[in-house]
Amino acid sequence: MSGVKIIRALLVANSALIALVPSARVIAGVLPQATALPAIAVTEVSATEIDRIDAQATHTLVTARVQVTVFASTYPTQKTILDAARKACNYQRGSVASITVVSVRRGSNGPDFNDPDTGFFMQSVDFLVTYHEAN
């Protein structure tokens, strides 16, 4: 869950992104039904512990794949928010949400999904988040 915590913290700390999506609509986990758009859901796809040399270490290095899914009412808005999310998170490191972050880098973008009749446009971007996790 720390990868999700890190990415959400980076998103809500970014003023350009929050100007597009209020922080209350940047959700860790599944977006509740009837959430006003635009909104963002942050979920973990996978996490892998990196083999350690010292079994007695107080921390383990973990790389998590975290998906940021943008929900918007127009296609241009979807693309604008997705780009803002990328800029807010990519190549970040240091202390984020009280977690030592080694690196955050973009993985891949997911496909566009939409239903123009209901005004629903969606796309995701994945981030690879490497951080220290307490043992």
KAGIFEN-V719956 format. One line per field, one symbol per residue. phi: phi as a letter, one per 40 degrees, with the letter a starting at -180 (. if undefined). burial: b if it has 9 or more other ideal C-beta (glycine too) atoms within 8 Angstrom, else e. Layout:
phi->???
burial->???
This chain:
phi->.cdcccccccccccccccccbddcbbbchccccgccbcabbbbccaabccdbcbccccbbcbbbcbbbbcbacacccdcccdcccdccbcgcahcbfgbcbcabbccbccccbabdcbgbbaabbcbcbbacbcc
burial->ebbbbbbbbbbbebebbbebbeeebbbeeebeeebebbbbbbbbeebebbebeeeeeebbbbbbbbbbbbbbeebebbbbbbebbbbbbbebeeebeebebebbebeeebeeebeeeebbbbbbbbbbbbbbbee
